[in-house]
Amino acid sequence: MTVPVTMPVSVADGVLAAHPLISAVPFFVPTFVVVAVIAVVVWRDRRRGDDEETRDIT
């Protein structure tokens, strides 16, 4: 009976990350940036209040 010999995988073979999470990070970082920008815009808008929109100039 022969035992298969496994060769170490190198970068030249096409494997760039040892874990799927590491290879997924570049796809999730832009999503978190967009969510953070939206959260800051909403937070600033809520702090400003409705004073500017409800003023009535007569």
Biotite code that builds the C-alpha atoms (Angstrom):
import biotite.structure as struc

atoms = struc.array([
    struc.Atom([0.000, 0.000, 0.000], chain_id="A", res_id=1, res_name="MET", atom_name="CA", element="C"),
    struc.Atom([1.389, 3.420, -0.948], chain_id="A", res_id=2, res_name="THR", atom_name="CA", element="C"),
    struc.Atom([0.884, 6.585, 1.052], chain_id="A", res_id=3, res_name="VAL", atom_name="CA", element="C"),
    struc.Atom([0.147, 9.695, -1.012], chain_id="A", res_id=4, res_name="PRO", atom_name="CA", element="C"),
    struc.Atom([2.659, 12.453, -0.520], chain_id="A", res_id=5, res_name="VAL", atom_name="CA", element="C"),
    struc.Atom([1.227, 15.950, -0.321], chain_id="A", res_id=6, res_name="THR", atom_name="CA", element="C"),
    struc.Atom([3.273, 18.811, -1.585], chain_id="A", res_id=7, res_name="MET", atom_name="CA", element="C"),
    struc.Atom([3.187, 22.153, 0.238], chain_id="A", res_id=8, res_name="PRO", atom_name="CA", element="C"),
    struc.Atom([1.067, 24.757, -1.473], chain_id="A", res_id=9, res_name="VAL", atom_name="CA", element="C"),
    struc.Atom([2.881, 27.920, -2.471], chain_id="A", res_id=10, res_name="SER", atom_name="CA", element="C"),
    struc.Atom([1.708, 31.335, -3.613], chain_id="A", res_id=11, res_name="VAL", atom_name="CA", element="C"),
    struc.Atom([2.635, 30.386, -7.150], chain_id="A", res_id=12, res_name="ALA", atom_name="CA", element="C"),
    struc.Atom([-0.053, 27.709, -7.045], chain_id="A", res_id=13, res_name="ASP", atom_name="CA", element="C"),
    struc.Atom([-2.767, 30.342, -6.620], chain_id="A", res_id=14, res_name="GLY", atom_name="CA", element="C"),
    struc.Atom([-3.581, 30.098, -2.921], chain_id="A", res_id=15, res_name="VAL", atom_name="CA", element="C"),
    struc.Atom([-3.267, 33.565, -1.437], chain_id="A", res_id=16, res_name="LEU", atom_name="CA", element="C"),
    struc.Atom([-5.032, 33.084, 1.890], chain_id="A", res_id=17, res_name="ALA", atom_name="CA", element="C"),
    struc.Atom([-4.966, 30.259, 4.378], chain_id="A", res_id=18, res_name="ALA", atom_name="CA", element="C"),
    struc.Atom([-8.465, 30.991, 5.672], chain_id="A", res_id=19, res_name="HIS", atom_name="CA", element="C"),
    struc.Atom([-11.653, 31.997, 3.806], chain_id="A", res_id=20, res_name="PRO", atom_name="CA", element="C"),
    struc.Atom([-12.176, 34.937, 6.160], chain_id="A", res_id=21, res_name="LEU", atom_name="CA", element="C"),
    struc.Atom([-8.858, 36.450, 5.129], chain_id="A", res_id=22, res_name="ILE", atom_name="CA", element="C"),
    struc.Atom([-9.811, 36.334, 1.482], chain_id="A", res_id=23, res_name="SER", atom_name="CA", element="C"),
    struc.Atom([-13.266, 37.810, 2.241], chain_id="A", res_id=24, res_name="ALA", atom_name="CA", element="C"),
    struc.Atom([-11.962, 40.868, 4.126], chain_id="A", res_id=25, res_name="VAL", atom_name="CA", element="C"),
    struc.Atom([-11.333, 42.991, 0.988], chain_id="A", res_id=26, res_name="PRO", atom_name="CA", element="C"),
    struc.Atom([-14.976, 42.550, 0.038], chain_id="A", res_id=27, res_name="PHE", atom_name="CA", element="C"),
    struc.Atom([-16.413, 43.462, 3.450], chain_id="A", res_id=28, res_name="PHE", atom_name="CA", element="C"),
    struc.Atom([-14.271, 46.507, 4.242], chain_id="A", res_id=29, res_name="VAL", atom_name="CA", element="C"),
    struc.Atom([-15.929, 48.745, 1.595], chain_id="A", res_id=30, res_name="PRO", atom_name="CA", element="C"),
    struc.Atom([-19.339, 47.644, 2.903], chain_id="A", res_id=31, res_name="THR", atom_name="CA", element="C"),
    struc.Atom([-18.399, 48.704, 6.427], chain_id="A", res_id=32, res_name="PHE", atom_name="CA", element="C"),
    struc.Atom([-17.099, 52.042, 5.120], chain_id="A", res_id=33, res_name="VAL", atom_name="CA", element="C"),
    struc.Atom([-20.385, 52.735, 3.302], chain_id="A", res_id=34, res_name="VAL", atom_name="CA", element="C"),
    struc.Atom([-22.422, 51.787, 6.387], chain_id="A", res_id=35, res_name="VAL", atom_name="CA", element="C"),
    struc.Atom([-20.245, 54.028, 8.568], chain_id="A", res_id=36, res_name="ALA", atom_name="CA", element="C"),
    struc.Atom([-20.699, 57.003, 6.226], chain_id="A", res_id=37, res_name="VAL", atom_name="CA", element="C"),
    struc.Atom([-24.475, 56.504, 6.164], chain_id="A", res_id=38, res_name="ILE", atom_name="CA", element="C"),
    struc.Atom([-24.549, 56.198, 9.971], chain_id="A", res_id=39, res_name="ALA", atom_name="CA", element="C"),
    struc.Atom([-22.584, 59.454, 10.380], chain_id="A", res_id=40, res_name="VAL", atom_name="CA", element="C"),
    struc.Atom([-24.884, 61.309, 7.974], chain_id="A", res_id=41, res_name="VAL", atom_name="CA", element="C"),
    struc.Atom([-27.985, 60.052, 9.795], chain_id="A", res_id=42, res_name="VAL", atom_name="CA", element="C"),
    struc.Atom([-26.468, 60.859, 13.191], chain_id="A", res_id=43, res_name="TRP", atom_name="CA", element="C"),
    struc.Atom([-25.580, 64.417, 12.159], chain_id="A", res_id=44, res_name="ARG", atom_name="CA", element="C"),
    struc.Atom([-29.013, 64.940, 10.626], chain_id="A", res_id=45, res_name="ASP", atom_name="CA", element="C"),
    struc.Atom([-30.748, 63.736, 13.790], chain_id="A", res_id=46, res_name="ARG", atom_name="CA", element="C"),
    struc.Atom([-28.637, 66.044, 15.956], chain_id="A", res_id=47, res_name="ARG", atom_name="CA", element="C"),
    struc.Atom([-29.493, 69.032, 13.788], chain_id="A", res_id=48, res_name="ARG", atom_name="CA", element="C"),
    struc.Atom([-33.195, 68.514, 14.375], chain_id="A", res_id=49, res_name="GLY", atom_name="CA", element="C"),
    struc.Atom([-36.155, 69.883, 12.491], chain_id="A", res_id=50, res_name="ASP", atom_name="CA", element="C"),
    struc.Atom([-35.646, 73.571, 13.382], chain_id="A", res_id=51, res_name="ASP", atom_name="CA", element="C"),
    struc.Atom([-34.587, 74.595, 9.895], chain_id="A", res_id=52, res_name="GLU", atom_name="CA", element="C"),
    struc.Atom([-37.519, 72.976, 8.149], chain_id="A", res_id=53, res_name="GLU", atom_name="CA", element="C"),
    struc.Atom([-40.285, 74.216, 10.500], chain_id="A", res_id=54, res_name="THR", atom_name="CA", element="C"),
    struc.Atom([-39.395, 77.917, 10.489], chain_id="A", res_id=55, res_name="ARG", atom_name="CA", element="C"),
    struc.Atom([-42.206, 79.948, 9.085], chain_id="A", res_id=56, res_name="ASP", atom_name="CA", element="C"),
    struc.Atom([-41.298, 83.333, 7.651], chain_id="A", res_id=57, res_name="ILE", atom_name="CA", element="C"),
    struc.Atom([-44.409, 85.533, 7.497], chain_id="A", res_id=58, res_name="THR", atom_name="CA", element="C"),
])
